[in-house]
């Protein structure tokens, strides 16, 4: 499922938004929200944004912020992939553990 986002099966839930608006949207609409650092790859695409970067997970989807230069931030809903979900959950734990050790 790796590759260009435009070639994937996705739904745009919010478009031309600020990063802050996408964070609130994902927090309010996802079943579960995990946090990762900027640069983490989902479906082989690096996420851009201010930390922490939210990723929403639901029974059939992965919801994330996609930044398209000159067009703003979008919230995309992609089909759930169990390998990606496992990586996201593991990264969320690492991210939280790292923040605890710094703070």
Number of C-alpha atoms within 10 A of each C-alpha: 13 10 10 10 15 7 9 13 11 16 12 12 16 16 17 15 15 13 20 11 17 24 21 11 19 25 16 12 14 19 14 16 22 22 19 22 19 15 13 15 15 17 15 13 14 13 20 18 18 12 12 15 22 26 25 26 24 16 10 11 18 25 27 25 28 21 20 11 7 7 10 13 22 21 26 23 23 19 18 15 13 11 9 16 19 11 13 23 17 13 17 21 14 15 17 15 11 11 10 9 7 6 5
